[in-house]
């Protein structure tokens, strides 16, 4: 395999790896967001009240 073919395969592999990593991160983010929403719902927290609750916890 000459140099240009090697670089082509390497770049395509890097692009595929970055795409897979990005897809994994997005899916985990959606999962965490859904779990957080479920916890907030079960605790009766409205999204608009979330910041005030955080401020109370910090004090």
N, C-alpha and C positions, 0 to 999 in steps of 0.2 A: 504494500500500500504506500503510495507516494505521499508526500507531505500535504498537498492540498486536500486529498481525500481524507486523510487523517484529521485535519482541522475541521472539515465539514462534519464528519461523524462526531467529533468532540463538541462542536458548537451545538449540533442537534441534540446531543445527549445533555448538555448543560441546559438548554431551553426546556427539554422534557423534565429534567430534574427540578428546575425552578417552577414550572407549571404544576407539577405534582405537589411540591411543598406549599405553593400558594393555595391550591385546592384544599389541602389538608388544614391549613391555618383558617381558611374561610369556614370550612365545615365545623371545626372546633369552636370558632367564634359564634357561629349560629347555635351550636349546642349549649354553650355557656350562657348565651343571651336567653335562650328558652328556659334553662334551669333557673336563672336569676329572675325571670318574669314569674315563674311558678312560685318561687319563694316569696317574692313581693306580693303576689296575689294571695297566697295562703296567710300572710301576715297582715293583709289588708292595707298595704302601702300603695298609695297612688303615685304615679311617676312624678307628678308635680310636687309631691311632698318629700321625695327622696332626698333632695338637697338640704332641706331643713332638718331632716332626721340625721343626716351626716354631720351637720354643724352642731347639733345637740350632743352627739356622741363625742365630738372632738373637745367639747368644753368640759 
